[in-house]
């Protein structure tokens, strides 16, 4: 009848697990890139680290769209 919270979590785990893994992969990729590079389109390293960590999925995506500097084409 009225399942527990653990039952509900187990029920939704197949949907949540890929999203959690995607979020962690984006977080790690964005943090590694932000910490290894010095060139940003806007903002500085500290700003982007805070955005990446605090805004979960939106932060890493915003970094890759707006913050990541241009690659050296030479």
CHARMM-style PDB file with segment names, atoms N, HN, CA, C and O in Angstrom:
ATOM      1  N   UNK     1       0.833  -1.177   0.000  1.00  0.00      PROA
ATOM      2  CA  UNK     1       0.000   0.000   0.000  1.00  0.00      PROA
ATOM      3  C   UNK     1       0.884   1.249   0.000  1.00  0.00      PROA
ATOM      4  O   UNK     1       1.445   1.591  -1.041  1.00  0.00      PROA
ATOM      5  N   UNK     2       1.025   1.931   1.122  1.00  0.00      PROA
ATOM      6  HN  UNK     2       0.569   1.653   1.968  1.00  0.00      PROA
ATOM      7  CA  UNK     2       1.865   3.127   1.210  1.00  0.00      PROA
ATOM      8  C   UNK     2       3.316   2.731   1.419  1.00  0.00      PROA
ATOM      9  O   UNK     2       3.730   2.477   2.550  1.00  0.00      PROA
ATOM     10  N   UNK     3       4.106   2.673   0.328  1.00  0.00      PROA
ATOM     11  HN  UNK     3       3.770   2.879  -0.590  1.00  0.00      PROA
ATOM     12  CA  UNK     3       5.494   2.240   0.419  1.00  0.00      PROA
ATOM     13  C   UNK     3       6.366   3.216   1.186  1.00  0.00      PROA
ATOM     14  O   UNK     3       6.021   4.385   1.359  1.00  0.00      PROA
ATOM     15  N   UNK     4       7.472   2.725   1.630  1.00  0.00      PROA
ATOM     16  HN  UNK     4       7.752   1.775   1.490  1.00  0.00      PROA
ATOM     17  CA  UNK     4       8.412   3.573   2.354  1.00  0.00      PROA
ATOM     18  C   UNK     4       9.221   4.411   1.374  1.00  0.00      PROA
ATOM     19  O   UNK     4       9.142   4.220   0.160  1.00  0.00      PROA
ATOM     20  N   UNK     5       9.984   5.323   1.907  1.00  0.00      PROA
ATOM     21  HN  UNK     5      10.047   5.478   2.893  1.00  0.00      PROA
ATOM     22  CA  UNK     5      10.831   6.169   1.054  1.00  0.00      PROA
ATOM     23  C   UNK     5      11.894   5.336   0.339  1.00  0.00      PROA
ATOM     24  O   UNK     5      12.257   5.632  -0.799  1.00  0.00      PROA
ATOM     25  N   UNK     6      12.393   4.295   1.010  1.00  0.00      PROA
ATOM     26  HN  UNK     6      12.098   4.055   1.935  1.00  0.00      PROA
ATOM     27  CA  UNK     6      13.406   3.443   0.400  1.00  0.00      PROA
ATOM     28  C   UNK     6      12.822   2.701  -0.806  1.00  0.00      PROA
ATOM     29  O   UNK     6      13.495   2.539  -1.824  1.00  0.00      PROA
ATOM     30  N   UNK     7      11.570   2.251  -0.688  1.00  0.00      PROA
ATOM     31  HN  UNK     7      11.024   2.382   0.139  1.00  0.00      PROA
ATOM     32  CA  UNK     7      10.915   1.586  -1.812  1.00  0.00      PROA
ATOM     33  C   UNK     7      10.772   2.541  -2.993  1.00  0.00      PROA
ATOM     34  O   UNK     7      10.968   2.156  -4.145  1.00  0.00      PROA
ATOM     35  N   UNK     8      10.434   3.774  -2.694  1.00  0.00      PROA
ATOM     36  HN  UNK     8      10.275   4.087  -1.757  1.00  0.00      PROA
ATOM     37  CA  UNK     8      10.293   4.783  -3.743  1.00  0.00      PROA
ATOM     38  C   UNK     8      11.640   5.056  -4.405  1.00  0.00      PROA
ATOM     39  O   UNK     8      11.726   5.170  -5.628  1.00  0.00      PROA
ATOM     40  N   UNK     9      12.677   5.157  -3.601  1.00  0.00      PROA
ATOM     41  HN  UNK     9      12.606   5.064  -2.608  1.00  0.00      PROA
ATOM     42  CA  UNK     9      14.026   5.381  -4.153  1.00  0.00      PROA
ATOM     43  C   UNK     9      14.438   4.232  -5.055  1.00  0.00      PROA
ATOM     44  O   UNK     9      14.952   4.456  -6.150  1.00  0.00      PROA
ATOM     45  N   UNK    10      14.220   3.018  -4.611  1.00  0.00      PROA
ATOM     46  HN  UNK    10      13.803   2.836  -3.720  1.00  0.00      PROA
ATOM     47  CA  UNK    10      14.580   1.843  -5.412  1.00  0.00      PROA
ATOM     48  C   UNK    10      13.770   1.810  -6.701  1.00  0.00      PROA
ATOM     49  O   UNK    10      14.273   1.385  -7.741  1.00  0.00      PROA
ATOM     50  N   UNK    11      12.538   2.250  -6.639  1.00  0.00      PROA
ATOM     51  HN  UNK    11      12.130   2.595  -5.794  1.00  0.00      PROA
ATOM     52  CA  UNK    11      11.687   2.277  -7.833  1.00  0.00      PROA
ATOM     53  C   UNK    11      12.216   3.255  -8.877  1.00  0.00      PROA
ATOM     54  O   UNK    11      12.179   2.971 -10.074  1.00  0.00      PROA
ATOM     55  N   UNK    12      12.712   4.412  -8.422  1.00  0.00      PROA
ATOM     56  HN  UNK    12      12.743   4.643  -7.449  1.00  0.00      PROA
ATOM     57  CA  UNK    12      13.190   5.441  -9.346  1.00  0.00      PROA
ATOM     58  C   UNK    12      14.683   5.358  -9.645  1.00  0.00      PROA
ATOM     59  O   UNK    12      15.187   6.131 -10.461  1.00  0.00      PROA
ATOM     60  N   UNK    13      15.388   4.454  -9.015  1.00  0.00      PROA
ATOM     61  HN  UNK    13      14.979   3.827  -8.352  1.00  0.00      PROA
ATOM     62  CA  UNK    13      16.835   4.342  -9.198  1.00  0.00      PROA
ATOM     63  C   UNK    13      17.259   4.139 -10.653  1.00  0.00      PROA
ATOM     64  O   UNK    13      18.247   4.744 -11.069  1.00  0.00      PROA
ATOM     65  N   UNK    14      16.562   3.313 -11.453  1.00  0.00      PROA
ATOM     66  HN  UNK    14      15.759   2.821 -11.115  1.00  0.00      PROA
ATOM     67  CA  UNK    14      16.972   3.184 -12.859  1.00  0.00      PROA
ATOM     68  C   UNK    14      16.899   4.497 -13.641  1.00  0.00      PROA
ATOM     69  O   UNK    14      17.632   4.666 -14.615  1.00  0.00      PROA
ATOM     70  N   UNK    15      16.041   5.419 -13.242  1.00  0.00      PROA
ATOM     71  HN  UNK    15      15.445   5.282 -12.451  1.00  0.00      PROA
ATOM     72  CA  UNK    15      15.978   6.728 -13.891  1.00  0.00      PROA
ATOM     73  C   UNK    15      17.004   7.696 -13.316  1.00  0.00      PROA
ATOM     74  O   UNK    15      17.579   8.508 -14.042  1.00  0.00      PROA
ATOM     75  N   UNK    16      17.228   7.606 -12.020  1.00  0.00      PROA
ATOM     76  HN  UNK    16      16.762   6.947 -11.430  1.00  0.00      PROA
ATOM     77  CA  UNK    16      18.129   8.552 -11.362  1.00  0.00      PROA
ATOM     78  C   UNK    16      19.606   8.247 -11.596  1.00  0.00      PROA
ATOM     79  O   UNK    16      20.409   9.171 -11.720  1.00  0.00      PROA
ATOM     80  N   UNK    17      19.968   6.996 -11.659  1.00  0.00      PROA
ATOM     81  HN  UNK    17      19.315   6.246 -11.558  1.00  0.00      PROA
ATOM     82  CA  UNK    17      21.377   6.621 -11.773  1.00  0.00      PROA
ATOM     83  C   UNK    17      22.057   7.206 -13.008  1.00  0.00      PROA
ATOM     84  O   UNK    17      23.150   7.756 -12.877  1.00  0.00      PROA
ATOM     85  N   UNK    18      21.464   7.115 -14.205  1.00  0.00      PROA
ATOM     86  HN  UNK    18      20.576   6.668 -14.312  1.00  0.00      PROA
ATOM     87  CA  UNK    18      22.119   7.742 -15.363  1.00  0.00      PROA
ATOM     88  C   UNK    18      22.253   9.260 -15.221  1.00  0.00      PROA
ATOM     89  O   UNK    18      23.246   9.835 -15.664  1.00  0.00      PROA
ATOM     90  N   UNK    19      21.267   9.908 -14.609  1.00  0.00      PROA
ATOM     91  HN  UNK    19      20.459   9.441 -14.249  1.00  0.00      PROA
ATOM     92  CA  UNK    19      21.354  11.354 -14.415  1.00  0.00      PROA
ATOM     93  C   UNK    19      22.450  11.716 -13.420  1.00  0.00      PROA
ATOM     94  O   UNK    19      23.171  12.695 -13.611  1.00  0.00      PROA
ATOM     95  N   UNK    20      22.571  10.931 -12.368  1.00  0.00      PROA
ATOM     96  HN  UNK    20      21.985  10.136 -12.212  1.00  0.00      PROA
ATOM     97  CA  UNK    20      23.627  11.167 -11.378  1.00  0.00      PROA
ATOM     98  C   UNK    20      24.999  10.969 -12.015  1.00  0.00      PROA
ATOM     99  O   UNK    20      25.907  11.768 -11.788  1.00  0.00      PROA
ATOM    100  N   UNK    21      25.156   9.920 -12.804  1.00  0.00      PROA
ATOM    101  HN  UNK    21      24.418   9.271 -12.988  1.00  0.00      PROA
ATOM    102  CA  UNK    21      26.437   9.669 -13.474  1.00  0.00      PROA
ATOM    103  C   UNK    21      26.761  10.763 -14.484  1.00  0.00      PROA
ATOM    104  O   UNK    21      27.914  11.181 -14.596  1.00  0.00      PROA
ATOM    105  N   UNK    22      25.754  11.230 -15.219  1.00  0.00      PROA
ATOM    106  HN  UNK    22      24.817  10.891 -15.128  1.00  0.00      PROA
ATOM    107  CA  UNK    22      25.953  12.326 -16.171  1.00  0.00      PROA
ATOM    108  C   UNK    22      26.384  13.591 -15.434  1.00  0.00      PROA
ATOM    109  O   UNK    22      27.305  14.282 -15.868  1.00  0.00      PROA
ATOM    110  N   UNK    23      25.729  13.889 -14.338  1.00  0.00      PROA
ATOM    111  HN  UNK    23      24.980  13.328 -13.985  1.00  0.00      PROA
ATOM    112  CA  UNK    23      26.074  15.074 -13.557  1.00  0.00      PROA
ATOM    113  C   UNK    23      27.509  14.989 -13.045  1.00  0.00      PROA
ATOM    114  O   UNK    23      28.256  15.964 -13.129  1.00  0.00      PROA
ATOM    115  N   UNK    24      27.894  13.837 -12.518  1.00  0.00      PROA
ATOM    116  HN  UNK    24      27.287  13.046 -12.450  1.00  0.00      PROA
ATOM    117  CA  UNK    24      29.263  13.678 -12.010  1.00  0.00      PROA
ATOM    118  C   UNK    24      30.298  13.768 -13.129  1.00  0.00      PROA
ATOM    119  O   UNK    24      31.355  14.372 -12.948  1.00  0.00      PROA
ATOM    120  N   UNK    25      30.002  13.173 -14.280  1.00  0.00      PROA
ATOM    121  HN  UNK    25      29.143  12.682 -14.428  1.00  0.00      PROA
ATOM    122  CA  UNK    25      30.936  13.235 -15.404  1.00  0.00      PROA
ATOM    123  C   UNK    25      31.116  14.677 -15.880  1.00  0.00      PROA
ATOM    124  O   UNK    25      32.239  15.110 -16.139  1.00  0.00      PROA
ATOM    125  N   UNK    26      30.016  15.419 -15.994  1.00  0.00      PROA
ATOM    126  HN  UNK    26      29.103  15.068 -15.783  1.00  0.00      PROA
ATOM    127  CA  UNK    26      30.107  16.824 -16.398  1.00  0.00      PROA
ATOM    128  C   UNK    26      30.874  17.648 -15.364  1.00  0.00      PROA
ATOM    129  O   UNK    26      31.692  18.497 -15.718  1.00  0.00      PROA
ATOM    130  N   UNK    27      30.605  17.392 -14.096  1.00  0.00      PROA
ATOM    131  HN  UNK    27      29.941  16.702 -13.809  1.00  0.00      PROA
ATOM    132  CA  UNK    27      31.286  18.109 -13.021  1.00  0.00      PROA
ATOM    133  C   UNK    27      32.791  17.883 -13.075  1.00  0.00      PROA
ATOM    134  O   UNK    27      33.569  18.835 -13.008  1.00  0.00      PROA
ATOM    135  N   UNK    28      33.198  16.629 -13.197  1.00  0.00      PROA
ATOM    136  HN  UNK    28      32.566  15.856 -13.252  1.00  0.00      PROA
ATOM    137  CA  UNK    28      34.621  16.306 -13.224  1.00  0.00      PROA
ATOM    138  C   UNK    28      35.280  16.887 -14.474  1.00  0.00      PROA
ATOM    139  O   UNK    28      36.353  17.483 -14.383  1.00  0.00      PROA
ATOM    140  N   UNK    29      34.656  16.721 -15.631  1.00  0.00      PROA
ATOM    141  HN  UNK    29      33.784  16.237 -15.705  1.00  0.00      PROA
ATOM    142  CA  UNK    29      35.241  17.233 -16.874  1.00  0.00      PROA
ATOM    143  C   UNK    29      35.390  18.751 -16.831  1.00  0.00      PROA
ATOM    144  O   UNK    29      36.425  19.281 -17.234  1.00  0.00      PROA
ATOM    145  N   UNK    30      34.369  19.454 -16.347  1.00  0.00      PROA
ATOM    146  HN  UNK    30      33.528  19.024 -16.020  1.00  0.00      PROA
ATOM    147  CA  UNK    30      34.423  20.913 -16.289  1.00  0.00      PROA
ATOM    148  C   UNK    30      35.455  21.382 -15.266  1.00  0.00      PROA
ATOM    149  O   UNK    30      36.199  22.328 -15.526  1.00  0.00      PROA
ATOM    150  N   UNK    31      35.504  20.733 -14.116  1.00  0.00      PROA
ATOM    151  HN  UNK    31      34.900  19.965 -13.905  1.00  0.00      PROA
ATOM    152  CA  UNK    31      36.489  21.122 -13.101  1.00  0.00      PROA
ATOM    153  C   UNK    31      37.915  20.889 -13.577  1.00  0.00      PROA
ATOM    154  O   UNK    31      38.779  21.746 -13.391  1.00  0.00      PROA
ATOM    155  N   UNK    32      38.163  19.754 -14.180  1.00  0.00      PROA
ATOM    156  HN  UNK    32      37.461  19.058 -14.331  1.00  0.00      PROA
ATOM    157  CA  UNK    32      39.508  19.454 -14.687  1.00  0.00      PROA
ATOM    158  C   UNK    32      39.906  20.493 -15.728  1.00  0.00      PROA
ATOM    159  O   UNK    32      41.025  21.004 -15.700  1.00  0.00      PROA
ATOM    160  N   UNK    33      39.000  20.804 -16.641  1.00  0.00      PROA
ATOM    161  HN  UNK    33      38.091  20.389 -16.664  1.00  0.00      PROA
ATOM    162  CA  UNK    33      39.314  21.780 -17.683  1.00  0.00      PROA
ATOM    163  C   UNK    33      39.537  23.164 -17.081  1.00  0.00      PROA
ATOM    164  O   UNK    33      40.487  23.857 -17.446  1.00  0.00      PROA
ATOM    165  N   UNK    34      38.664  23.565 -16.159  1.00  0.00      PROA
ATOM    166  HN  UNK    34      37.893  23.002 -15.862  1.00  0.00      PROA
ATOM    167  CA  UNK    34      38.784  24.905 -15.564  1.00  0.00      PROA
ATOM    168  C   UNK    34      40.068  25.041 -14.760  1.00  0.00      PROA
ATOM    169  O   UNK    34      40.672  26.114 -14.746  1.00  0.00      PROA
ATOM    170  N   UNK    35      40.494  23.986 -14.096  1.00  0.00      PROA
ATOM    171  HN  UNK    35      40.004  23.115 -14.107  1.00  0.00      PROA
ATOM    172  CA  UNK    35      41.692  24.069 -13.273  1.00  0.00      PROA
ATOM    173  C   UNK    35      42.984  23.956 -14.076  1.00  0.00      PROA
ATOM    174  O   UNK    35      44.035  24.403 -13.616  1.00  0.00      PROA
ATOM    175  N   UNK    36      42.921  23.368 -15.260  1.00  0.00      PROA
ATOM    176  HN  UNK    36      42.068  23.005 -15.633  1.00  0.00      PROA
ATOM    177  CA  UNK    36      44.132  23.189 -16.078  1.00  0.00      PROA
ATOM    178  C   UNK    36      44.383  24.332 -17.052  1.00  0.00      PROA
ATOM    179  O   UNK    36      45.501  24.490 -17.542  1.00  0.00      PROA
ATOM    180  N   UNK    37      43.362  25.126 -17.338  1.00  0.00      PROA
ATOM    181  HN  UNK    37      42.454  24.997 -16.940  1.00  0.00      PROA
ATOM    182  CA  UNK    37      43.501  26.192 -18.334  1.00  0.00      PROA
ATOM    183  C   UNK    37      43.371  27.560 -17.681  1.00  0.00      PROA
ATOM    184  O   UNK    37      42.672  27.731 -16.682  1.00  0.00      PROA
ATOM    185  N   UNK    38      44.059  28.523 -18.267  1.00  0.00      PROA
ATOM    186  HN  UNK    38      44.627  28.385 -19.079  1.00  0.00      PROA
ATOM    187  CA  UNK    38      44.043  29.883 -17.730  1.00  0.00      PROA
ATOM    188  C   UNK    38      43.200  30.845 -18.554  1.00  0.00      PROA
ATOM    189  O   UNK    38      42.968  31.976 -18.126  1.00  0.00      PROA
ATOM    190  N   UNK    39      42.739  30.426 -19.718  1.00  0.00      PROA
ATOM    191  HN  UNK    39      42.928  29.507 -20.065  1.00  0.00      PROA
ATOM    192  CA  UNK    39      42.022  31.311 -20.634  1.00  0.00      PROA
ATOM    193  C   UNK    39      40.520  31.079 -20.516  1.00  0.00      PROA
ATOM    194  O   UNK    39      40.032  29.976 -20.763  1.00  0.00      PROA
ATOM    195  N   UNK    40      39.785  32.138 -20.132  1.00  0.00      PROA
ATOM    196  HN  UNK    40      40.182  33.033 -19.931  1.00  0.00      PROA
ATOM    197  CA  UNK    40      38.333  32.069 -20.005  1.00  0.00      PROA
ATOM    198  C   UNK    40      37.724  33.204 -20.803  1.00  0.00      PROA
ATOM    199  O   UNK    40      38.296  34.292 -20.870  1.00  0.00      PROA
ATOM    200  N   UNK    41      36.567  32.964 -21.410  1.00  0.00      PROA
ATOM    201  HN  UNK    41      36.102  32.080 -21.356  1.00  0.00      PROA
ATOM    202  CA  UNK    41      35.904  34.025 -22.162  1.00  0.00      PROA
ATOM    203  C   UNK    41      35.406  35.117 -21.229  1.00  0.00      PROA
ATOM    204  O   UNK    41      35.508  36.302 -21.543  1.00  0.00      PROA
ATOM    205  N   UNK    42      34.870  34.721 -20.087  1.00  0.00      PROA
ATOM    206  HN  UNK    42      34.787  33.758 -19.831  1.00  0.00      PROA
ATOM    207  CA  UNK    42      34.416  35.691 -19.085  1.00  0.00      PROA
ATOM    208  C   UNK    42      34.633  35.091 -17.708  1.00  0.00      PROA
ATOM    209  O   UNK    42      34.591  33.872 -17.538  1.00  0.00      PROA
ATOM    210  N   UNK    43      34.862  35.934 -16.743  1.00  0.00      PROA
ATOM    211  HN  UNK    43      34.897  36.924 -16.880  1.00  0.00      PROA
ATOM    212  CA  UNK    43      35.085  35.457 -15.379  1.00  0.00      PROA
ATOM    213  C   UNK    43      36.477  34.888 -15.202  1.00  0.00      PROA
ATOM    214  O   UNK    43      37.257  34.799 -16.150  1.00  0.00      PROA
ATOM    215  N   UNK    44      36.773  34.507 -13.979  1.00  0.00      PROA
ATOM    216  HN  UNK    44      36.140  34.579 -13.208  1.00  0.00      PROA
ATOM    217  CA  UNK    44      38.068  33.931 -13.669  1.00  0.00      PROA
ATOM    218  C   UNK    44      37.915  32.505 -13.166  1.00  0.00      PROA
ATOM    219  O   UNK    44      36.812  31.963 -13.099  1.00  0.00      PROA
ATOM    220  N   UNK    45      39.036  31.918 -12.819  1.00  0.00      PROA
ATOM    221  HN  UNK    45      39.933  32.358 -12.873  1.00  0.00      PROA
ATOM    222  CA  UNK    45      39.048  30.518 -12.378  1.00  0.00      PROA
ATOM    223  C   UNK    45      38.172  30.304 -11.147  1.00  0.00      PROA
ATOM    224  O   UNK    45      37.361  29.378 -11.125  1.00  0.00      PROA
ATOM    225  N   UNK    46      38.320  31.145 -10.124  1.00  0.00      PROA
ATOM    226  HN  UNK    46      38.979  31.898 -10.143  1.00  0.00      PROA
ATOM    227  CA  UNK    46      37.547  30.975  -8.892  1.00  0.00      PROA
ATOM    228  C   UNK    46      36.045  31.078  -9.166  1.00  0.00      PROA
ATOM    229  O   UNK    46      35.254  30.308  -8.621  1.00  0.00      PROA
ATOM    230  N   UNK    47      35.661  32.030 -10.009  1.00  0.00      PROA
ATOM    231  HN  UNK    47      36.303  32.656 -10.451  1.00  0.00      PROA
ATOM    232  CA  UNK    47      34.248  32.195 -10.370  1.00  0.00      PROA
ATOM    233  C   UNK    47      33.700  30.928 -10.999  1.00  0.00      PROA
ATOM    234  O   UNK    47      32.630  30.458 -10.613  1.00  0.00      PROA
ATOM    235  N   UNK    48      34.420  30.370 -11.964  1.00  0.00      PROA
ATOM    236  HN  UNK    48      35.289  30.752 -12.278  1.00  0.00      PROA
ATOM    237  CA  UNK    48      33.923  29.201 -12.675  1.00  0.00      PROA
ATOM    238  C   UNK    48      33.930  27.953 -11.803  1.00  0.00      PROA
ATOM    239  O   UNK    48      33.050  27.105 -11.952  1.00  0.00      PROA
ATOM    240  N   UNK    49      34.884  27.815 -10.909  1.00  0.00      PROA
ATOM    241  HN  UNK    49      35.598  28.504 -10.788  1.00  0.00      PROA
ATOM    242  CA  UNK    49      34.882  26.671  -9.995  1.00  0.00      PROA
ATOM    243  C   UNK    49      33.634  26.710  -9.108  1.00  0.00      PROA
ATOM    244  O   UNK    49      32.986  25.685  -8.892  1.00  0.00      PROA
ATOM    245  N   UNK    50      33.308  27.886  -8.604  1.00  0.00      PROA
ATOM    246  HN  UNK    50      33.835  28.718  -8.780  1.00  0.00      PROA
ATOM    247  CA  UNK    50      32.105  28.021  -7.772  1.00  0.00      PROA
ATOM    248  C   UNK    50      30.853  27.728  -8.589  1.00  0.00      PROA
ATOM    249  O   UNK    50      29.968  27.014  -8.118  1.00  0.00      PROA
ATOM    250  N   UNK    51      30.764  28.257  -9.788  1.00  0.00      PROA
ATOM    251  HN  UNK    51      31.483  28.837 -10.171  1.00  0.00      PROA
ATOM    252  CA  UNK    51      29.596  28.008 -10.648  1.00  0.00      PROA
ATOM    253  C   UNK    51      29.466  26.523 -10.965  1.00  0.00      PROA
ATOM    254  O   UNK    51      28.372  25.965 -10.881  1.00  0.00      PROA
ATOM    255  N   UNK    52      30.565  25.884 -11.327  1.00  0.00      PROA
ATOM    256  HN  UNK    52      31.454  26.338 -11.396  1.00  0.00      PROA
ATOM    257  CA  UNK    52      30.542  24.464 -11.689  1.00  0.00      PROA
ATOM    258  C   UNK    52      30.080  23.609 -10.519  1.00  0.00      PROA
ATOM    259  O   UNK    52      29.258  22.708 -10.691  1.00  0.00      PROA
ATOM    260  N   UNK    53      30.601  23.885  -9.336  1.00  0.00      PROA
ATOM    261  HN  UNK    53      31.268  24.617  -9.196  1.00  0.00      PROA
ATOM    262  CA  UNK    53      30.286  23.050  -8.170  1.00  0.00      PROA
ATOM    263  C   UNK    53      28.886  23.336  -7.622  1.00  0.00      PROA
ATOM    264  O   UNK    53      28.172  22.406  -7.247  1.00  0.00      PROA
ATOM    265  N   UNK    54      28.495  24.580  -7.573  1.00  0.00      PROA
ATOM    266  HN  UNK    54      29.075  25.335  -7.879  1.00  0.00      PROA
ATOM    267  CA  UNK    54      27.241  24.941  -6.905  1.00  0.00      PROA
ATOM    268  C   UNK    54      25.999  24.782  -7.773  1.00  0.00      PROA
ATOM    269  O   UNK    54      24.913  24.558  -7.240  1.00  0.00      PROA
ATOM    270  N   UNK    55      26.125  24.889  -9.067  1.00  0.00      PROA
ATOM    271  HN  UNK    55      27.008  25.071  -9.499  1.00  0.00      PROA
ATOM    272  CA  UNK    55      24.938  24.849  -9.920  1.00  0.00      PROA
ATOM    273  C   UNK    55      24.702  23.486 -10.569  1.00  0.00      PROA
ATOM    274  O   UNK    55      23.920  23.381 -11.514  1.00  0.00      PROA
ATOM    275  N   UNK    56      25.350  22.468 -10.085  1.00  0.00      PROA
ATOM    276  HN  UNK    56      25.985  22.553  -9.317  1.00  0.00      PROA
ATOM    277  CA  UNK    56      25.166  21.083 -10.503  1.00  0.00      PROA
ATOM    278  C   UNK    56      25.198  20.939 -12.022  1.00  0.00      PROA
ATOM    279  O   UNK    56      26.220  21.280 -12.618  1.00  0.00      PROA
ATOM    280  N   UNK    57      24.168  20.466 -12.673  1.00  0.00      PROA
ATOM    281  HN  UNK    57      23.339  20.189 -12.189  1.00  0.00      PROA
ATOM    282  CA  UNK    57      24.211  20.208 -14.117  1.00  0.00      PROA
ATOM    283  C   UNK    57      24.336  21.508 -14.907  1.00  0.00      PROA
ATOM    284  O   UNK    57      25.045  21.551 -15.912  1.00  0.00      PROA
ATOM    285  N   UNK    58      23.664  22.556 -14.472  1.00  0.00      PROA
ATOM    286  HN  UNK    58      23.088  22.521 -13.655  1.00  0.00      PROA
ATOM    287  CA  UNK    58      23.670  23.821 -15.206  1.00  0.00      PROA
ATOM    288  C   UNK    58      25.053  24.478 -15.187  1.00  0.00      PROA
ATOM    289  O   UNK    58      25.464  25.068 -16.186  1.00  0.00      PROA
ATOM    290  N   UNK    59      25.772  24.384 -14.076  1.00  0.00      PROA
ATOM    291  HN  UNK    59      25.438  23.904 -13.264  1.00  0.00      PROA
ATOM    292  CA  UNK    59      27.090  25.011 -13.954  1.00  0.00      PROA
ATOM    293  C   UNK    59      28.107  24.494 -14.959  1.00  0.00      PROA
ATOM    294  O   UNK    59      28.716  25.291 -15.672  1.00  0.00      PROA
ATOM    295  N   UNK    60      28.313  23.163 -15.037  1.00  0.00      PROA
ATOM    296  HN  UNK    60      27.818  22.515 -14.457  1.00  0.00      PROA
ATOM    297  CA  UNK    60      29.262  22.656 -16.037  1.00  0.00      PROA
ATOM    298  C   UNK    60      28.852  22.979 -17.476  1.00  0.00      PROA
ATOM    299  O   UNK    60      29.701  23.300 -18.309  1.00  0.00      PROA
ATOM    300  N   UNK    61      27.568  22.894 -17.763  1.00  0.00      PROA
ATOM    301  HN  UNK    61      26.879  22.633 -17.086  1.00  0.00      PROA
ATOM    302  CA  UNK    61      27.103  23.220 -19.117  1.00  0.00      PROA
ATOM    303  C   UNK    61      27.367  24.698 -19.413  1.00  0.00      PROA
ATOM    304  O   UNK    61      27.837  25.041 -20.499  1.00  0.00      PROA
ATOM    305  N   UNK    62      27.068  25.570 -18.452  1.00  0.00      PROA
ATOM    306  HN  UNK    62      26.687  25.292 -17.570  1.00  0.00      PROA
ATOM    307  CA  UNK    62      27.331  27.000 -18.633  1.00  0.00      PROA
ATOM    308  C   UNK    62      28.818  27.254 -18.839  1.00  0.00      PROA
ATOM    309  O   UNK    62      29.194  28.091 -19.659  1.00  0.00      PROA
ATOM    310  N   UNK    63      29.666  26.542 -18.107  1.00  0.00      PROA
ATOM    311  HN  UNK    63      29.360  25.861 -17.441  1.00  0.00      PROA
ATOM    312  CA  UNK    63      31.114  26.710 -18.280  1.00  0.00      PROA
ATOM    313  C   UNK    63      31.531  26.354 -19.701  1.00  0.00      PROA
ATOM    314  O   UNK    63      32.265  27.109 -20.339  1.00  0.00      PROA
ATOM    315  N   UNK    64      31.074  25.219 -20.196  1.00  0.00      PROA
ATOM    316  HN  UNK    64      30.478  24.605 -19.677  1.00  0.00      PROA
ATOM    317  CA  UNK    64      31.481  24.805 -21.537  1.00  0.00      PROA
ATOM    318  C   UNK    64      30.914  25.721 -22.621  1.00  0.00      PROA
ATOM    319  O   UNK    64      31.522  25.863 -23.682  1.00  0.00      PROA
ATOM    320  N   UNK    65      29.771  26.337 -22.373  1.00  0.00      PROA
ATOM    321  HN  UNK    65      29.278  26.221 -21.511  1.00  0.00      PROA
ATOM    322  CA  UNK    65      29.181  27.242 -23.367  1.00  0.00      PROA
ATOM    323  C   UNK    65      29.774  28.650 -23.270  1.00  0.00      PROA
ATOM    324  O   UNK    65      30.163  29.232 -24.282  1.00  0.00      PROA
ATOM    325  N   UNK    66      29.841  29.196 -22.048  1.00  0.00      PROA
ATOM    326  HN  UNK    66      29.525  28.723 -21.225  1.00  0.00      PROA
ATOM    327  CA  UNK    66      30.194  30.610 -21.876  1.00  0.00      PROA
ATOM    328  C   UNK    66      31.592  30.852 -21.327  1.00  0.00      PROA
ATOM    329  O   UNK    66      32.171  31.904 -21.597  1.00  0.00      PROA
ATOM    330  N   UNK    67      32.153  29.928 -20.574  1.00  0.00      PROA
ATOM    331  HN  UNK    67      31.682  29.073 -20.354  1.00  0.00      PROA
ATOM    332  CA  UNK    67      33.390  30.222 -19.856  1.00  0.00      PROA
ATOM    333  C   UNK    67      34.653  29.704 -20.487  1.00  0.00      PROA
ATOM    334  O   UNK    67      35.710  30.323 -20.372  1.00  0.00      PROA
ATOM    335  N   UNK    68      34.555  28.573 -21.152  1.00  0.00      PROA
ATOM    336  HN  UNK    68      33.696  28.070 -21.246  1.00  0.00      PROA
ATOM    337  CA  UNK    68      35.763  27.947 -21.696  1.00  0.00      PROA
ATOM    338  C   UNK    68      36.377  28.842 -22.752  1.00  0.00      PROA
ATOM    339  O   UNK    68      35.693  29.301 -23.666  1.00  0.00      PROA
ATOM    340  N   UNK    69      37.669  29.088 -22.623  1.00  0.00      PROA
ATOM    341  HN  UNK    69      38.225  28.716 -21.881  1.00  0.00      PROA
ATOM    342  CA  UNK    69      38.377  29.934 -23.567  1.00  0.00      PROA
ATOM    343  C   UNK    69      38.576  29.221 -24.897  1.00  0.00      PROA
ATOM    344  O   UNK    69      38.451  28.000 -24.997  1.00  0.00      PROA
ATOM    345  N   UNK    70      38.880  29.994 -25.885  1.00  0.00      PROA
ATOM    346  HN  UNK    70      38.982  30.986 -25.803  1.00  0.00      PROA
ATOM    347  CA  UNK    70      39.126  29.452 -27.220  1.00  0.00      PROA
ATOM    348  C   UNK    70      40.415  28.639 -27.226  1.00  0.00      PROA
ATOM    349  O   UNK    70      41.408  29.019 -26.605  1.00  0.00      PROA
ATOM    350  N   UNK    71      40.384  27.529 -27.928  1.00  0.00      PROA
ATOM    351  HN  UNK    71      39.578  27.221 -28.433  1.00  0.00      PROA
ATOM    352  CA  UNK    71      41.594  26.699 -28.057  1.00  0.00      PROA
ATOM    353  C   UNK    71      42.595  27.409 -28.944  1.00  0.00      PROA
ATOM    354  O   UNK    71      42.224  28.119 -29.879  1.00  0.00      PROA
ATOM    355  N   UNK    72      43.856  27.211 -28.646  1.00  0.00      PROA
ATOM    356  HN  UNK    72      44.158  26.634 -27.887  1.00  0.00      PROA
ATOM    357  CA  UNK    72      44.922  27.816 -29.441  1.00  0.00      PROA
ATOM    358  C   UNK    72      44.993  27.097 -30.786  1.00  0.00      PROA
ATOM    359  O   UNK    72      45.320  25.911 -30.838  1.00  0.00      PROA
ATOM    360  N   UNK    73      44.694  27.793 -31.857  1.00  0.00      PROA
ATOM    361  HN  UNK    73      44.429  28.756 -31.815  1.00  0.00      PROA
ATOM    362  CA  UNK    73      44.602  27.165 -33.174  1.00  0.00      PROA
ATOM    363  C   UNK    73      45.917  27.044 -33.920  1.00  0.00      PROA
ATOM    364  O   UNK    73      45.918  26.566 -35.054  1.00  0.00      PROA
ATOM    365  N   UNK    74      47.034  27.454 -33.342  1.00  0.00      PROA
ATOM    366  HN  UNK    74      47.034  27.842 -32.421  1.00  0.00      PROA
ATOM    367  CA  UNK    74      48.288  27.407 -34.097  1.00  0.00      PROA
ATOM    368  C   UNK    74      48.990  26.103 -34.013  1.00  0.00      PROA
ATOM    369  OT1 UNK    74      50.057  25.937 -34.605  1.00  0.00      PROA
TER     370      UNK     74
END
